Amino acid sequence: MAETAGTAPQQALSREKMQSYWARTSKLMWIIMILWFIFSFGIHLFAPSLNKIKIIGFPLGFYMAAQGSLVAFVVLCFWNAKAQNKIDEEFGVSDE
């Protein structure tokens, strides 16, 4: 089978491996979604009580809403990419 320049060969997975691959990918997706929900809504629900704590003159609730959640989202993005690449490599379906 000839390859086109810039494309990787397609590797067929057995039905059992596809189910295992999807189970791992799905589990990762749900973990990321739960953490996203916590950082999007959970932290902000507690902002009034967190505002009693001050860090560098700013209330902790403000800091977590303005900075902490954004940092957490960036970390989640990089962690998701790294974890998904690891799963892809384990099942032999990575892009590289």
C-alpha positions in Angstrom: 0.0 0.0 0.0 1.5 3.3 -1.1 1.6 6.2 1.4 0.8 9.7 0.4 3.5 12.2 1.5 2.7 13.6 5.0 0.2 10.9 6.0 0.8 8.1 8.4 -0.3 4.5 7.6 -3.6 3.5 9.0 -3.4 0.8 11.5 -6.5 -1.3 12.0 -7.4 -2.1 15.6 -9.3 -5.2 16.6 -12.8 -4.6 18.0 -11.6 -5.4 21.5 -8.7 -2.9 21.2 -11.0 -0.2 19.8 -13.3 -0.7 22.8 -10.4 -0.5 25.2 -9.0 2.6 23.4 -12.4 4.3 23.6 -12.8 3.4 27.2 -9.4 5.0 28.1 -10.1 8.1 26.0 -13.6 8.4 27.4 -12.4 8.1 31.0 -9.8 10.9 30.3 -12.5 13.1 28.7 -14.8 12.7 31.7 -12.0 13.4 34.2 -11.1 16.6 32.3 -14.8 17.6 32.1 -15.2 17.1 35.9 -12.1 19.2 36.7 -13.2 21.9 34.2 -16.6 22.0 35.9 -15.0 22.3 39.4 -12.7 25.2 38.2 -15.5 26.9 36.2 -18.3 26.7 38.8 -17.2 25.0 42.0 -14.5 27.5 43.0 -16.8 30.4 42.2 -19.6 29.1 44.4 -17.2 29.4 47.4 -15.8 32.8 46.4 -17.6 34.8 49.2 -16.2 32.6 51.9 -12.7 32.5 50.2 -12.7 36.3 50.1 -12.0 36.4 53.8 -8.5 35.2 53.0 -6.2 37.8 51.5 -3.2 37.1 49.2 -1.0 40.1 48.3 -3.9 42.4 49.3 -6.4 40.6 47.0 -9.2 38.4 48.3 -8.6 34.7 47.5 -12.0 34.4 45.8 -11.2 37.2 43.4 -7.7 35.7 42.7 -9.1 32.2 42.1 -11.8 33.6 39.7 -9.5 36.0 37.8 -6.3 34.1 37.7 -6.5 30.6 39.3 -9.2 29.2 37.0 -7.4 30.5 33.9 -4.1 28.9 35.0 -6.0 25.6 35.7 -7.6 25.6 32.3 -4.2 26.0 30.5 -2.8 23.2 32.7 -5.8 21.0 31.9 -5.3 21.6 28.1 -1.6 20.6 28.2 -2.3 17.6 30.5 -5.1 16.4 28.2 -2.9 16.6 25.1 -0.1 14.7 26.9 -2.3 12.0 28.3 -4.2 11.5 25.0 -0.9 11.2 23.1 0.2 8.6 25.6 -3.0 6.6 25.1 -2.6 7.0 21.3 1.0 5.7 21.4 0.0 2.8 23.6 -2.6 1.7 21.1 -0.4 2.4 18.1 -2.6 5.2 16.6 -0.4 8.2 17.3 0.1 10.8 14.6 3.9 10.5 14.8 
